[in-house]
């Protein structure tokens, strides 16, 4: 009897320091959690607004170019532009197929497609496709994919896309008689020497770093083991192989299809196979140049179209219209989608 009374008395007594502080112990933990969530919410709000603000600022800073591109698109054939918009949408579908094909783990297809649409806006911030890779990496990590596996899938994605694009280019070169005109655009051998030297220097520096800096060996070795294991697992599944290599081969074709539609809408005057070949050749030649928004590819594409017989002004207008349709017009919607994905903790 006395034991139960003392237990009830001890439960009724306040904890030491609780009364003096004037804070209810049961409310202290929620208050601390709310206070800790304040900075996190502010940071997330800033991250959600940054893509939209960047898109608006970029459009304001490039008003003449954006205006000229939209003006030419407004005066173009709407039927061909609608077809070009359809090819542009297929680009994100193809990219989603390649991303899923490079990964053994299944991911939600709708969220994957939304992440690839949002990745287009991120590519205007970081050069060489790094923006899209960063968004995809965060998306895969949010879906529970380990870091090594997510990184290995990005490497496999890049390799498959480059190999497939080169193979498609070889097929078009073998089938098109216009390949002879591309010989005029091949750089002089003296220009290839600095490129080879730079590539060899980068490989040498990477080898020296791995040999000297021991902390780099273990993560790099682990990443390579994961990449080889995942590549074998992916190629053991027919659906993954079809998604990986089929999507990688479809990506340059749908991008070139969008360019051909814009060229037809503006009356460029070149056959569609030459326009597709020009897109493949220009993208393969300078696609690795680290320039945001594909500026180096655009310059090479204009000169390739001119080499095929197009006038300089229509070729420039075609490339501007193509860039507006495929990159600039989806920039603000892509930034909004990216902000929504950040707000929902998807990326």
Residue frames as qw, qx, qy, qz and C-alpha x, y, z in Angstrom:
[[0.000, 0.887, 0.462, 0.000, 0.00, 0.00, 0.00],
 [0.283, -0.835, 0.112, 0.459, 2.80, 2.40, 0.94],
 [0.480, -0.151, 0.587, 0.634, 4.77, 1.38, -2.12],
 [0.272, 0.597, 0.629, 0.416, 1.95, 2.30, -4.52],
 [0.114, -0.949, -0.257, 0.140, 1.39, 5.60, -2.71],
 [0.397, -0.653, 0.304, 0.569, 5.04, 6.55, -2.95],
 [0.443, 0.131, 0.655, 0.598, 5.10, 5.60, -6.66],
 [0.148, 0.796, 0.531, 0.252, 2.08, 7.78, -7.38],
 [0.264, -0.908, -0.052, 0.321, 3.63, 10.62, -5.40],
 [0.467, -0.395, 0.462, 0.642, 6.89, 10.34, -7.33],
 [0.364, 0.411, 0.648, 0.528, 5.00, 10.43, -10.64],
 [0.005, -0.908, -0.413, -0.077, 3.15, 13.56, -9.57],
 [0.404, -0.734, 0.090, 0.539, 6.29, 15.42, -8.57],
 [0.503, 0.854, -0.105, -0.078, 7.81, 17.69, -11.24],
 [0.866, 0.174, -0.086, 0.461, 11.22, 16.97, -12.63],
 [0.475, -0.618, -0.028, 0.626, 14.13, 18.90, -11.21],
 [0.228, -0.270, 0.328, 0.876, 14.58, 22.17, -13.04],
 [0.102, 0.467, 0.734, 0.483, 11.32, 21.91, -14.99],
 [0.160, -0.852, -0.488, 0.105, 9.37, 24.24, -12.67],
 [0.348, -0.659, 0.050, 0.665, 12.21, 26.73, -12.35],
 [0.257, -0.065, 0.549, 0.793, 12.62, 27.03, -16.11],
 [0.421, 0.439, 0.255, -0.751, 8.91, 27.55, -16.61],
 [0.446, 0.331, -0.622, -0.552, 8.86, 25.14, -19.59],
 [0.891, -0.037, 0.252, -0.376, 6.59, 22.15, -19.82],
 [0.384, -0.404, 0.790, 0.255, 8.82, 19.10, -20.31],
 [0.611, 0.360, 0.704, 0.054, 6.33, 17.56, -22.74],
 [0.429, 0.883, 0.179, -0.066, 6.46, 20.66, -24.95],
 [0.286, -0.770, 0.420, 0.386, 10.23, 21.12, -24.84],
 [0.531, -0.074, 0.738, 0.410, 11.05, 18.44, -27.46],
 [0.442, 0.683, 0.546, 0.201, 8.48, 19.63, -30.03],
 [0.014, 0.978, -0.005, -0.210, 9.68, 23.19, -29.56],
 [0.384, -0.581, 0.570, 0.436, 13.26, 22.16, -30.25],
 [0.534, 0.213, 0.736, 0.358, 12.21, 20.19, -33.34],
 [0.305, 0.875, 0.375, 0.029, 10.22, 23.13, -34.68],
 [0.146, -0.910, 0.237, 0.307, 13.18, 25.44, -34.08],
 [0.469, -0.344, 0.688, 0.435, 15.53, 23.05, -35.85],
 [0.506, 0.470, 0.676, 0.257, 13.16, 22.74, -38.80],
 [0.139, 0.913, 0.154, -0.353, 13.09, 26.51, -39.29],
 [0.084, -0.680, 0.524, 0.506, 16.50, 26.87, -41.01],
 [0.376, 0.027, 0.874, 0.306, 15.90, 23.69, -43.02],
 [0.364, 0.714, 0.595, -0.061, 12.61, 25.06, -44.35],
 [0.089, 0.899, -0.097, -0.419, 14.23, 28.37, -45.21],
 [0.228, -0.457, 0.723, 0.465, 17.04, 26.63, -47.07],
 [0.389, 0.298, 0.850, 0.194, 14.58, 24.43, -48.96],
 [0.289, 0.851, 0.364, -0.246, 12.53, 27.49, -49.90],
 [0.018, -0.784, 0.388, 0.484, 15.66, 29.18, -51.27],
 [0.300, -0.183, 0.858, 0.374, 16.55, 26.04, -53.25],
 [0.399, 0.556, 0.729, -0.007, 13.02, 25.94, -54.68],
 [0.223, 0.915, 0.165, -0.294, 13.17, 29.56, -55.82],
 [0.304, -0.592, 0.501, 0.553, 16.71, 29.53, -57.24],
 [0.418, 0.150, 0.762, 0.470, 15.88, 27.62, -60.46],
 [0.223, 0.811, 0.536, 0.072, 12.92, 29.86, -61.25],
 [0.121, -0.922, 0.056, 0.363, 14.86, 33.05, -60.50],
 [0.410, -0.374, 0.607, 0.569, 17.76, 31.83, -62.61],
 [0.401, 0.431, 0.723, 0.361, 15.46, 31.08, -65.57],
 [0.106, 0.935, 0.334, -0.054, 13.88, 34.53, -65.36],
 [0.271, -0.817, 0.264, 0.435, 17.26, 36.24, -64.98],
 [0.481, -0.117, 0.682, 0.538, 18.77, 34.30, -67.87],
 [0.339, 0.651, 0.622, 0.274, 15.85, 35.24, -70.14],
 [0.035, -0.972, -0.140, 0.184, 16.16, 38.89, -69.11],
 [0.374, -0.656, 0.431, 0.495, 19.91, 38.93, -69.77],
 [0.289, -0.052, 0.773, 0.563, 19.43, 37.38, -73.22],
 [0.422, 0.595, 0.417, -0.542, 16.39, 39.33, -74.33],
 [0.362, 0.602, -0.384, -0.599, 17.58, 40.05, -77.91],
 [0.112, 0.230, -0.938, -0.233, 18.42, 36.44, -78.67],
 [0.219, 0.303, 0.879, -0.296, 15.26, 35.08, -77.06],
 [0.401, 0.616, 0.214, -0.644, 13.13, 37.68, -78.82],
 [0.318, 0.511, -0.587, -0.541, 14.68, 36.93, -82.21],
 [0.011, 0.062, -0.995, -0.072, 14.23, 33.21, -81.76],
 [0.276, 0.450, 0.748, -0.402, 10.60, 33.50, -80.70],
 [0.365, 0.614, -0.052, -0.698, 9.89, 35.99, -83.49],
 [0.275, 0.356, -0.771, -0.452, 11.11, 33.57, -86.11],
 [0.053, 0.134, 0.983, -0.110, 9.18, 30.71, -84.53],
 [0.353, 0.518, 0.475, -0.618, 5.97, 32.75, -84.54],
 [0.446, 0.601, -0.269, -0.606, 6.39, 33.36, -88.27],
 [0.006, 0.275, -0.933, -0.234, 7.20, 29.69, -88.99],
 [0.596, -0.118, -0.622, -0.493, 4.87, 26.92, -90.13],
 [0.548, -0.418, 0.442, -0.573, 2.86, 25.88, -87.03],
 [0.971, 0.032, -0.088, -0.219, 2.39, 22.31, -88.22],
 [0.728, 0.367, -0.454, 0.358, 6.10, 21.66, -88.45],
 [0.056, -0.533, 0.511, -0.671, 6.66, 23.40, -85.12],
 [0.802, -0.292, 0.201, -0.481, 4.09, 21.13, -83.47],
 [0.955, 0.163, -0.237, 0.069, 5.94, 18.15, -84.88],
 [0.421, 0.510, -0.497, 0.562, 9.21, 19.57, -83.53],
 [0.429, -0.490, 0.406, -0.641, 7.62, 20.00, -80.10],
 [0.961, -0.108, -0.005, -0.254, 6.57, 16.36, -80.23],
 [0.796, 0.325, -0.382, 0.338, 10.14, 15.28, -80.98],
 [0.034, 0.580, -0.473, 0.662, 11.33, 17.46, -78.10],
 [0.730, -0.379, 0.264, -0.504, 9.00, 15.66, -75.68],
 [0.982, 0.097, -0.164, 0.000, 10.28, 12.32, -76.97],
 [0.413, 0.585, -0.522, 0.464, 13.79, 13.44, -75.99],
 [0.366, -0.478, 0.537, -0.591, 12.87, 13.36, -72.29],
 [0.942, -0.054, 0.113, -0.310, 11.18, 9.99, -72.73],
 [0.830, 0.394, -0.343, 0.195, 14.30, 8.57, -74.40],
 [0.129, 0.585, -0.574, 0.558, 16.53, 10.00, -71.65],
 [0.668, -0.357, 0.392, -0.522, 14.32, 8.38, -69.01],
 [0.981, 0.132, -0.087, -0.109, 14.60, 5.04, -70.80],
 [0.613, 0.495, -0.477, 0.389, 18.39, 5.27, -70.85],
 [0.209, -0.552, 0.529, -0.610, 18.52, 6.27, -67.17],
 [0.841, -0.208, 0.293, -0.404, 16.35, 3.31, -66.17],
 [0.930, 0.307, -0.200, 0.022, 18.22, 0.95, -68.48],
 [0.407, 0.574, -0.542, 0.459, 21.52, 1.89, -66.84],
 [0.319, -0.406, 0.580, -0.630, 20.21, 1.01, -63.38],
 [0.283, -0.078, -0.955, -0.033, 19.37, -2.51, -62.10],
 [0.033, 0.376, 0.714, -0.590, 16.95, -1.10, -59.52],
 [0.062, 0.632, 0.613, 0.470, 13.51, 0.03, -60.75],
 [0.079, -0.219, -0.283, 0.931, 12.51, 3.63, -60.05],
 [0.346, 0.646, 0.559, -0.389, 9.08, 5.31, -60.38],
 [0.486, 0.334, 0.508, 0.627, 8.70, 6.08, -64.11],
 [0.042, 0.903, 0.347, 0.251, 6.65, 9.28, -63.67],
 [0.415, -0.869, 0.101, 0.249, 9.08, 10.79, -61.20],
 [0.646, -0.177, 0.448, 0.593, 11.99, 9.72, -63.41],
 [0.370, 0.600, 0.473, 0.529, 10.42, 11.48, -66.39],
 [0.162, -0.967, -0.175, -0.084, 9.79, 14.59, -64.30],
 [0.584, -0.650, 0.231, 0.428, 13.40, 14.58, -63.11],
 [0.578, 0.101, 0.483, 0.650, 14.69, 14.42, -66.69],
 [0.157, 0.823, 0.386, 0.386, 12.45, 17.31, -67.68],
 [0.362, -0.929, -0.001, 0.078, 13.76, 19.32, -64.74],
 [0.728, -0.315, 0.292, 0.534, 17.34, 18.32, -65.55],
 [0.497, 0.578, 0.336, 0.553, 17.13, 20.33, -68.76],
 [0.130, -0.961, -0.060, -0.238, 16.86, 23.53, -66.72],
 [0.672, -0.662, 0.231, 0.239, 19.87, 22.52, -64.62],
 [0.779, 0.179, 0.301, 0.520, 21.98, 22.07, -67.76],
 [0.257, 0.851, 0.109, 0.446, 21.92, 25.83, -68.31],
 [0.447, -0.870, 0.193, -0.075, 23.78, 26.30, -65.02],
 [0.578, -0.503, 0.601, 0.225, 26.51, 23.67, -65.29],
 [0.454, 0.592, -0.496, -0.444, 28.33, 22.80, -68.54],
 [0.238, 0.338, -0.903, -0.116, 28.87, 19.44, -70.17],
 [0.683, -0.258, -0.586, -0.350, 25.63, 17.88, -68.93],
 [0.285, 0.077, -0.743, 0.601, 26.76, 18.12, -65.30],
 [0.397, -0.109, 0.245, -0.878, 23.53, 19.82, -64.29],
 [0.812, -0.026, -0.326, -0.484, 21.40, 16.92, -65.54],
 [0.656, 0.090, -0.710, 0.238, 23.73, 14.41, -63.89],
 [0.034, 0.154, -0.592, 0.790, 23.54, 16.28, -60.57],
 [0.617, -0.084, 0.081, -0.778, 19.73, 16.33, -60.63],
 [0.837, 0.052, -0.485, -0.248, 19.62, 12.66, -61.58],
 [0.452, 0.177, -0.742, 0.462, 22.09, 11.73, -58.84],
 [0.227, -0.114, 0.500, -0.828, 20.00, 13.47, -56.20],
 [0.753, -0.007, -0.153, -0.640, 16.85, 11.84, -57.57],
 [0.769, 0.096, -0.632, -0.008, 18.36, 8.36, -57.42],
 [0.232, 0.154, -0.708, 0.650, 19.69, 8.96, -53.91],
 [0.453, -0.096, 0.269, -0.845, 16.20, 10.09, -52.88],
 [0.845, 0.035, -0.292, -0.447, 14.81, 6.81, -54.21],
 [0.815, -0.450, 0.350, -0.105, 17.14, 4.84, -51.97],
 [0.871, 0.420, -0.143, 0.213, 19.78, 3.93, -54.57],
 [0.702, -0.520, 0.061, 0.483, 23.27, 3.69, -53.01],
 [0.041, 0.884, -0.213, -0.414, 25.74, 6.40, -53.99],
 [0.294, -0.382, 0.761, 0.434, 28.16, 4.05, -55.79],
 [0.416, 0.373, 0.812, 0.171, 25.35, 2.45, -57.80],
 [0.260, 0.887, 0.300, -0.235, 23.83, 5.81, -58.72],
 [0.064, -0.789, 0.414, 0.449, 27.22, 7.16, -59.82],
 [0.371, -0.142, 0.844, 0.359, 27.95, 3.99, -61.81],
 [0.431, 0.607, 0.667, 0.003, 24.60, 4.31, -63.60],
 [0.179, 0.920, -0.013, -0.347, 25.46, 7.86, -64.66],
 [0.199, -0.563, 0.676, 0.432, 28.76, 6.60, -66.08],
 [0.407, 0.180, 0.868, 0.222, 27.02, 3.81, -67.98],
 [0.341, 0.810, 0.424, -0.220, 24.43, 6.30, -69.24],
 [0.067, 0.852, -0.287, -0.433, 27.16, 8.57, -70.61],
 [0.274, -0.326, 0.821, 0.379, 29.06, 5.73, -72.27],
 [0.425, 0.406, 0.806, 0.070, 25.95, 4.22, -73.86],
 [0.303, 0.869, 0.249, -0.301, 24.80, 7.59, -75.17],
 [0.014, -0.754, 0.478, 0.450, 28.19, 8.40, -76.72],
 [0.321, -0.145, 0.886, 0.300, 28.64, 4.96, -78.29],
 [0.419, 0.556, 0.716, -0.045, 25.11, 4.85, -79.68],
 [0.241, 0.890, 0.052, -0.384, 25.38, 8.35, -81.13],
 [0.107, -0.593, 0.660, 0.448, 28.65, 7.47, -82.83],
 [0.371, 0.112, 0.901, 0.194, 27.14, 4.31, -84.32],
 [0.383, 0.751, 0.502, -0.193, 24.12, 6.21, -85.62],
 [0.103, 0.847, -0.260, -0.453, 26.48, 8.79, -87.16],
 [0.251, -0.331, 0.823, 0.386, 28.47, 6.03, -88.87],
 [0.425, 0.426, 0.798, 0.039, 25.26, 4.59, -90.34],
 [0.304, 0.881, 0.240, -0.270, 24.22, 7.98, -91.73],
 [0.066, -0.732, 0.499, 0.459, 27.70, 8.63, -93.09],
 [0.342, -0.091, 0.882, 0.311, 27.65, 5.32, -94.92],
 [0.350, 0.561, 0.749, 0.034, 24.18, 5.92, -96.37],
 [0.180, 0.922, 0.202, -0.278, 24.35, 9.62, -97.26],
 [0.697, 0.439, 0.134, 0.551, 26.31, 11.00, -100.24],
 [0.035, -0.944, 0.018, -0.327, 26.62, 14.32, -98.39],
 [0.797, -0.532, 0.038, 0.285, 29.39, 12.88, -96.24],
 [0.684, 0.295, 0.099, 0.660, 31.95, 14.21, -98.71],
 [0.025, 0.819, 0.059, 0.570, 31.09, 17.78, -97.76],
 [0.680, -0.733, -0.014, -0.006, 31.97, 17.05, -94.14],
 [0.825, 0.037, -0.023, 0.564, 35.61, 16.63, -95.17],
 [0.231, 0.674, -0.004, 0.702, 35.84, 20.42, -95.39],
 [0.480, -0.763, 0.049, -0.430, 34.99, 20.67, -91.68],
 [0.912, -0.231, -0.196, 0.277, 37.58, 18.18, -90.45],
 [0.243, -0.943, 0.195, 0.121, 40.17, 20.15, -88.45],
 [0.487, 0.695, -0.512, 0.133, 43.77, 20.37, -89.47],
 [0.856, -0.096, -0.452, 0.232, 46.08, 17.77, -87.99],
 [0.311, 0.320, -0.409, 0.796, 47.93, 20.51, -86.15],
 [0.462, -0.432, 0.111, -0.767, 44.77, 21.26, -84.18],
 [0.899, -0.228, -0.321, -0.189, 44.43, 17.64, -83.14],
 [0.597, 0.231, -0.560, 0.525, 47.82, 17.65, -81.43],
 [0.132, -0.334, 0.443, -0.821, 46.77, 19.97, -78.54],
 [0.783, -0.225, -0.065, -0.576, 43.56, 17.97, -78.13],
 [0.891, 0.023, -0.445, 0.088, 45.47, 14.69, -77.88],
 [0.371, 0.305, -0.541, 0.691, 47.98, 16.28, -75.52],
 [0.402, -0.356, 0.264, -0.801, 45.23, 17.56, -73.27],
 [0.902, -0.159, -0.188, -0.355, 43.52, 14.17, -73.19],
 [0.788, 0.140, -0.503, 0.327, 46.78, 12.39, -72.45],
 [0.113, 0.382, -0.470, 0.787, 47.60, 14.91, -69.73],
 [0.639, -0.345, 0.111, -0.678, 44.24, 14.38, -68.06],
 [0.946, -0.070, -0.304, -0.084, 44.73, 10.60, -68.07],
 [0.592, 0.285, -0.511, 0.554, 48.24, 10.99, -66.69],
 [0.176, -0.423, 0.370, -0.808, 47.12, 13.32, -63.89],
 [0.824, -0.275, -0.038, -0.494, 44.35, 10.89, -62.93],
 [0.899, 0.062, -0.405, 0.157, 46.81, 8.00, -62.83],
 [0.353, 0.360, -0.497, 0.706, 49.29, 9.95, -60.71],
 [0.445, -0.421, 0.230, -0.756, 46.58, 10.99, -58.26],
 [0.930, -0.190, -0.151, -0.278, 45.45, 7.38, -57.84],
 [0.807, 0.174, -0.429, 0.367, 49.05, 6.26, -57.34],
 [0.246, 0.346, -0.430, 0.796, 50.04, 9.00, -54.89],
 [0.437, -0.281, 0.271, -0.810, 46.84, 9.78, -52.95],
 [0.123, -0.002, -0.989, 0.085, 46.00, 6.55, -51.19],
 [0.322, 0.310, 0.624, -0.641, 42.58, 7.64, -49.82],
 [0.531, 0.413, -0.208, -0.710, 41.36, 7.86, -53.42],
 [0.206, 0.233, -0.915, -0.256, 42.14, 4.26, -54.27],
 [0.148, 0.197, 0.922, -0.299, 39.49, 2.58, -52.14],
 [0.445, 0.539, 0.382, -0.604, 36.46, 4.65, -53.28],
 [0.416, 0.545, -0.463, -0.562, 37.57, 4.55, -56.93],
 [0.112, 0.165, -0.974, -0.111, 38.13, 0.80, -56.79],
 [0.270, 0.322, 0.801, -0.426, 34.74, 0.34, -55.14],
 [0.461, 0.583, 0.063, -0.666, 33.08, 2.48, -57.78],
 [0.341, 0.434, -0.707, -0.441, 34.70, 0.49, -60.60],
 [0.040, 0.025, 0.994, -0.097, 33.63, -2.81, -59.03],
 [0.368, 0.473, 0.579, -0.552, 30.08, -1.55, -58.70],
 [0.420, 0.580, -0.248, -0.652, 30.07, -0.26, -62.28],
 [0.239, 0.278, -0.882, -0.296, 31.25, -3.60, -63.70],
 [0.121, 0.187, 0.936, -0.274, 28.82, -5.58, -61.56],
 [0.396, 0.547, 0.387, -0.628, 25.85, -3.37, -62.45],
 [0.374, 0.506, -0.485, -0.608, 26.76, -3.38, -66.15],
 [0.132, 0.083, -0.978, -0.137, 26.70, -7.18, -66.12],
 [0.202, 0.366, 0.794, -0.441, 23.40, -7.22, -64.22],
 [0.398, 0.566, 0.061, -0.719, 21.82, -4.74, -66.63],
 [0.393, 0.433, -0.632, -0.507, 22.95, -6.62, -69.76],
 [0.019, 0.022, 0.997, -0.066, 21.58, -9.88, -68.33],
 [0.311, 0.537, 0.639, -0.454, 18.04, -8.44, -68.54],
 [0.351, 0.376, 0.609, 0.604, 16.60, -7.98, -72.04],
 [0.032, -0.900, -0.424, -0.093, 14.29, -5.16, -70.96],
 [0.379, -0.804, 0.092, 0.448, 17.15, -3.19, -69.47],
 [0.487, -0.119, 0.538, 0.678, 19.26, -3.74, -72.60],
 [0.232, 0.626, 0.599, 0.443, 16.42, -2.52, -74.81],
 [0.176, -0.946, -0.257, 0.085, 15.83, 0.54, -72.63],
 [0.485, -0.639, 0.235, 0.548, 19.54, 1.38, -72.40],
 [0.365, -0.153, 0.589, 0.705, 20.67, 0.98, -75.99],
 [0.188, 0.622, 0.675, 0.349, 17.34, 1.61, -77.67],
 [0.143, -0.937, -0.265, 0.179, 16.88, 4.85, -75.78],
 [0.415, -0.589, 0.301, 0.625, 20.52, 5.85, -76.40],
 [0.339, 0.131, 0.658, 0.660, 20.09, 5.34, -80.15],
 [0.069, 0.760, 0.614, 0.203, 16.73, 7.14, -80.16],
 [0.276, -0.777, -0.191, 0.532, 17.98, 10.26, -78.37],
 [0.204, -0.377, 0.372, 0.823, 20.12, 11.72, -81.20],
 [0.106, 0.321, 0.775, 0.534, 17.46, 10.77, -83.75],
 [0.095, -0.802, -0.589, 0.026, 14.63, 12.57, -81.96],
 [0.261, -0.708, 0.001, 0.656, 16.85, 15.60, -81.35],
 [0.184, -0.157, 0.582, 0.776, 17.78, 15.68, -85.02],
 [0.054, 0.546, 0.786, 0.285, 14.12, 15.20, -85.88],
 [0.123, -0.840, -0.364, 0.383, 13.26, 18.34, -83.93],
 [0.209, -0.532, 0.313, 0.759, 15.95, 20.25, -85.85],
 [0.159, 0.149, 0.770, 0.599, 14.63, 18.93, -89.17],
 [0.002, 0.734, 0.679, 0.011, 11.10, 20.07, -88.26],
 [0.150, -0.807, -0.094, 0.563, 12.33, 23.56, -87.39],
 [0.231, -0.292, 0.556, 0.743, 14.31, 23.68, -90.63],
 [0.113, 0.411, 0.802, 0.420, 11.21, 22.71, -92.60],
 [0.066, -0.820, -0.526, 0.216, 9.09, 25.30, -90.79],
 [0.143, -0.792, 0.103, 0.584, 11.55, 28.07, -91.65],
 [0.718, 0.692, 0.059, -0.049, 12.18, 26.92, -95.21],
 [0.457, -0.653, 0.489, 0.354, 15.86, 26.06, -94.89],
 [0.640, 0.634, -0.276, -0.335, 15.85, 24.15, -98.16],
 [0.082, 0.465, -0.882, 0.000, 17.95, 21.11, -97.17],
 [0.731, -0.123, -0.611, -0.278, 16.75, 17.49, -97.30],
 [0.703, -0.631, 0.100, -0.313, 15.90, 16.05, -93.89],
 [0.956, -0.097, -0.080, 0.267, 18.67, 13.43, -94.07],
 [0.502, 0.474, -0.193, 0.698, 21.29, 16.16, -94.51],
 [0.327, -0.704, 0.149, -0.612, 19.86, 18.10, -91.57],
 [0.905, -0.414, 0.023, -0.095, 19.98, 14.95, -89.42],
 [0.856, 0.161, -0.122, 0.476, 23.54, 14.23, -90.55],
 [0.194, 0.655, -0.188, 0.706, 24.58, 17.80, -89.78],
 [0.593, -0.662, 0.129, -0.439, 23.14, 17.52, -86.27],
 [0.968, -0.226, -0.002, 0.112, 24.86, 14.20, -85.62],
 [0.716, 0.361, -0.135, 0.582, 28.20, 15.37, -86.99],
 [0.005, 0.702, -0.192, 0.686, 28.22, 18.68, -85.11],
 [0.710, -0.598, 0.111, -0.354, 27.08, 17.12, -81.84],
 [0.968, -0.109, -0.033, 0.224, 29.62, 14.29, -82.02],
 [0.599, 0.498, -0.158, 0.607, 32.50, 16.58, -82.98],
 [0.104, 0.423, -0.338, 0.835, 32.15, 19.21, -80.25],
 [0.646, -0.553, -0.392, -0.350, 29.62, 17.67, -77.87],
 [0.757, -0.344, -0.374, 0.411, 32.30, 17.27, -75.22],
 [0.264, 0.402, -0.132, 0.867, 33.24, 20.96, -75.21],
 [0.276, -0.492, -0.678, 0.472, 32.28, 22.28, -71.73],
 [0.064, -0.128, -0.109, -0.984, 29.97, 25.13, -72.75],
 [0.271, 0.334, 0.712, -0.555, 26.62, 25.70, -71.01],
 [0.523, 0.578, 0.266, -0.567, 23.50, 25.44, -73.12],
 [0.756, 0.285, 0.525, 0.267, 25.24, 23.78, -76.08],
 [0.168, 0.896, -0.095, -0.400, 26.79, 27.00, -77.45],
 [0.189, -0.498, 0.731, 0.427, 29.72, 25.19, -79.04],
 [0.415, 0.262, 0.859, 0.142, 27.38, 22.68, -80.69],
 [0.347, 0.819, 0.368, -0.271, 25.22, 25.52, -82.04],
 [0.057, 0.799, -0.383, -0.459, 28.19, 27.23, -83.66],
 [0.238, -0.244, 0.877, 0.338, 29.38, 23.97, -85.24],
 [0.429, 0.468, 0.768, -0.077, 25.83, 23.18, -86.35],
 [0.314, 0.848, 0.077, -0.421, 25.49, 26.49, -88.21],
 [0.057, 0.663, -0.619, -0.418, 28.72, 25.94, -90.13],
 [0.348, -0.002, 0.927, 0.139, 27.80, 22.32, -90.88],
 [0.454, 0.663, 0.558, -0.210, 24.47, 23.40, -92.38],
 [0.230, 0.851, -0.217, -0.420, 26.30, 26.04, -94.42],
 [0.175, -0.433, 0.821, 0.328, 28.74, 23.38, -95.64],
 [0.413, 0.288, 0.863, 0.033, 25.77, 21.33, -96.85],
 [0.184, 0.353, 0.567, 0.721, 24.60, 24.23, -98.98],
 [0.157, -0.827, -0.536, 0.067, 22.31, 26.32, -96.76],
 [0.179, 0.740, -0.042, 0.647, 22.61, 30.11, -96.64],
 [0.326, 0.107, -0.609, 0.715, 24.15, 31.56, -93.49],
 [0.330, -0.194, 0.201, -0.902, 21.11, 33.61, -92.40],
 [0.810, -0.168, -0.273, -0.492, 18.53, 30.78, -92.69],
 [0.722, 0.033, -0.640, 0.261, 20.96, 28.33, -91.06],
 [0.130, 0.159, -0.527, 0.824, 21.46, 30.69, -88.12],
 [0.544, -0.184, 0.037, -0.818, 17.71, 31.24, -87.84],
 [0.826, -0.080, -0.508, -0.232, 17.14, 27.47, -87.88],
 [0.555, 0.033, -0.665, 0.499, 19.62, 26.86, -85.07],
 [0.124, -0.162, 0.366, -0.908, 18.17, 29.72, -83.02],
 [0.697, -0.151, -0.165, -0.682, 14.65, 28.41, -83.53],
 [0.782, -0.025, -0.622, 0.030, 15.77, 24.90, -82.65],
 [0.339, 0.081, -0.628, 0.696, 17.39, 26.11, -79.45],
 [0.374, -0.175, 0.178, -0.893, 14.29, 28.11, -78.50],
 [0.791, -0.111, -0.339, -0.497, 12.01, 25.13, -79.09],
 [0.826, -0.034, -0.548, 0.125, 14.15, 22.53, -77.32],
 [0.531, -0.061, -0.497, 0.683, 15.91, 24.50, -74.56],
 [0.020, 0.124, -0.192, 0.973, 14.68, 28.03, -73.98],
 [0.558, -0.317, -0.300, -0.706, 10.91, 27.45, -74.14],
 [0.795, -0.350, -0.495, -0.035, 11.04, 24.52, -71.65],
 [0.386, 0.293, -0.514, 0.707, 13.47, 26.41, -69.38],
 [0.322, -0.325, 0.301, -0.837, 10.92, 28.12, -67.13],
 [0.870, -0.201, -0.152, -0.424, 8.55, 25.10, -66.89],
 [0.808, 0.108, -0.513, 0.270, 11.55, 22.89, -66.18],
 [0.159, 0.331, -0.505, 0.781, 12.69, 25.25, -63.43],
 [0.605, -0.314, 0.122, -0.722, 9.20, 25.15, -61.91],
 [0.933, -0.071, -0.319, -0.147, 9.20, 21.35, -62.00],
 [0.593, 0.247, -0.555, 0.529, 12.67, 21.29, -60.45],
 [0.172, -0.369, 0.394, -0.824, 11.47, 23.56, -57.67],
 [0.809, -0.232, -0.044, -0.539, 8.46, 21.30, -57.07],
 [0.883, 0.061, -0.451, 0.117, 10.69, 18.22, -56.92],
 [0.318, 0.315, -0.548, 0.706, 12.96, 19.94, -54.40],
 [0.448, -0.344, 0.232, -0.792, 9.96, 20.96, -52.30],
 [0.916, -0.138, -0.094, -0.365, 8.70, 17.36, -52.26],
 [0.491, -0.587, 0.643, 0.013, 12.17, 16.04, -51.31],
 [0.926, 0.340, 0.162, -0.020, 12.36, 14.09, -54.57],
 [0.703, 0.461, -0.156, 0.518, 15.70, 15.67, -55.54]]
